[in-house]
Amino acid sequence: MSPEPSGADEAARKAELAANLARVEERIESACVAAGRKREDVTLIVVTKTYPASDVRLLAGLGVRNVAENRDQEAAPKAAACADAPLTWHFVGQLQTNKARSVAGYADRVHSVDRARLVTALSGAAVRAEREIGCLIQVAFDAESGSVGERGGVAPDGVTDLAEAVTAAQGLRLDGVMTVAPLTGPLAGQPEAAFERLREISTSLRAAHPAATMVSAGMSADLEEAVRAGATHVRVGSAVLGQRPRLR
Ligand SMILES: *Cc1c(COP(=O)(O)O)cnc(C)c1O
């Protein structure tokens, strides 16, 4: 992670983040108006991966309350460096079971729950940390039935069983569902269709689990489609922080 920036650099970066945030806020607001939804029904989560803790602190100062990370190695020290900021930390990346203990130390919500073994690992970690972790089932619309997709996520027909596993697990709370627009399969290039399917899955999930209201969908490129399709949480990175080097 880069060293703390100087005062002038920090002021310039803060102004840049404020301008980007304002643009994203405007996009969410317009999408809500167009969809006949209330602005407060959509929560912005800023994805801070690859950007330093100093940016996270600036965002907190600009009123951001929800941030997300996708790699534990990067997230753990960043969350520690921002422990005094009033932030909710979301974990949105593929998660190995041996990282569950670390993630349970700082993440309030894990959006990428996609297999029973991970539920077991997170549950053990949450109990040990004496914390409750909110879980979202990540749905992959390009995964084969009964398997986990390449970028994480369970096939739609696996959601019910996994939701039951989360509900039965100590230390975990079932909060909802999440998806990333698929790059392959029949819904590739059709984010809105994927997000609508996610909402249908959410609707049937809520019949059995009424508290599982979160629908996490939409990123910088497709947040309008997500809002239109009923997302309650959008995960926006590059539109707020700037283009990342194309590593991930
Ligand atoms: C990086 C990431 C985002 C944000 O993507 P942008 O295109 O930068 O907005 C959202 N969700 C997940 C799971 C991510 O890994």
The ligand as an SDF file (V2000), in Angstrom:
LIG
                    3D

 15 15  0  0  0  0  0  0  0  0999 V2000
  -14.5700   -5.0380   -8.5290 C   0  0  0  0  0  0  0  0  0  0  0  0
  -15.9430   -5.4950   -8.2090 C   0  0  0  0  0  0  0  0  0  0  0  0
  -17.0300   -4.6070   -8.3140 C   0  0  0  0  0  0  0  0  0  0  0  0
  -16.9080   -3.1730   -8.8010 C   0  0  0  0  0  0  0  0  0  0  0  0
  -16.5740   -3.1610  -10.1530 O   0  0  0  0  0  0  0  0  0  0  0  0
  -16.4450   -1.7690  -10.9700 P   0  0  0  0  0  0  0  0  0  0  0  0
  -16.6080   -2.1790  -12.3740 O   0  0  0  0  0  0  0  0  0  0  0  0
  -15.1060   -1.2240  -10.6530 O   0  0  0  0  0  0  0  0  0  0  0  0
  -17.5260   -0.8890  -10.4800 O   0  0  0  0  0  0  0  0  0  0  0  0
  -18.2810   -5.0910   -7.9680 C   0  0  0  0  0  0  0  0  0  0  0  0
  -18.4590   -6.3580   -7.5470 N   0  0  0  0  0  0  0  0  0  0  0  0
  -17.4450   -7.2230   -7.4280 C   0  0  0  0  0  0  0  0  0  0  0  0
  -17.7250   -8.6090   -6.9770 C   0  0  0  0  0  0  0  0  0  0  0  0
  -16.1550   -6.8240   -7.7550 C   0  0  0  0  0  0  0  0  0  0  0  0
  -15.1470   -7.7000   -7.6560 O   0  0  0  0  0  0  0  0  0  0  0  0
  1  2  1  0
  2  3  1  0
  2 14  2  0
  3  4  1  0
  3 10  2  0
  4  5  1  0
  5  6  1  0
  6  7  2  0
  6  8  1  0
  6  9  1  0
 10 11  1  0
 11 12  2  0
 12 13  1  0
 12 14  1  0
 14 15  1  0
M  END
$$$$
